Amino acid sequence: MASGVKPRVKVPKSAAAGSSITIKTLISHKMESGRRKNKAGELIPRSIINRFTCEFNGQPVIEVLMEPSISTNPFFEFEATVPEAGEFKFTWYDDDGDVYETSKPVAIA
């Protein structure tokens, strides 16, 4: 994992079967657009998280494709239905080929 890149996720620990929950994610990442110049006047290479996905028990929940205009430390908040107990898997894909993953279980209350 690249230095300083840290994914964070907030998911309720339990939910009623069939209910909708709010999920919040944030990944610490500098998100360099490739259009800025350093002090020497050279372009700073593009380095962004270009894709984010979330799955629940292997089924897709959301997929986000990102462009260079995305902000530093991208934050996403979205709703998901919890049909059964299981696990949410979150994946962020970096331009340099790094992949950052984390998972959160959800129990049925």
N, C-alpha and C positions, 0 to 999 in steps of 0.2 A: 504494500500500500504506500502510495506516495506520501512524503512527509507533509504533515499538517492536514491531510484529507481525512475527515471524520464524518461518517453518516450518523444521524440521530433520528429516531423514530418514536412517535407517541401513539400507542394503540391501547384501547381499554383491555384489561386482563380478562374480562368476561362480558358476555352479551347474551340477550335472549335469542334463541334460534329464529332466524328470519328477520332479525332487526337490522337496522342501518346504523353504522357507527362512523364517527369522524376519525380520520387518520391524518396525522401531521408528520411531515418529513422535512429534514434540513440536512444538507451536506456542506461541510466547510470546504470550500474550494475557491481559489483565486479567480477562476473563469477569465482567462486572458483572451481577448477577442482576436488578436493577431493584427490589429490596426494601430496599436499604440507603439511609440518609439521609446527606447531607453535613453539615458543621458548622452550616449555617444551618437544618437540619431539613428540607430539601427532598429528595425522592426522587432518587437518582442513576439516570438512564435505563438500561434494560437494554441491554447490549452483550455478546453472546456469539457464539462460533463455534457455529452451530446445526446444521451438517451437515459431515461429512467423508466423502470418497469416495477409493477407490483403484481404478485400472484397470491392466490389463496388456495391452498391444497393443490398446487400445480395448475390452477385455472387462472387465466389472465384477468386482472381487475382494471389496470390502467397502464397505458404506455404513453410517454411524453418524449417527443423528439425536440431537442433544443438547438438553437442557433447561437452565433457569437454574441448577439445582443442580450442574452440571458444575464441576469444579475449575478454578482458574487454571492456565494453561499446560497444556492437556490433552495427555496422553501416551497413545498406543495402541501395543500390541505384538500382532502377529497373524502367523499362518502363511499362506503362499501357495505354490502349486505353480508351478514354472517349466517350462512345456512346451517352450519354445524360447527362443532369444535374443530380447530385446526390451526394452521400456521400461515401467517402472511410472510412472504419473502420479498424483500426490496433489493433492487439491483440498480446501480448507477454505472454507466459506461463512460470512460474517459477517452479523449482523443489519442492519448499515448498508448492505448491498449489496456490500461489498468481497469479492473472491474472491482467495484466495492459492493459488498453484500452484507445484509443483516436480516435477521428473521425475528418475528414476534409471535408467540402463541396466543390464541384466544380460546377460552373455555366457554361452555354454554352454561348460563346461570339459571 
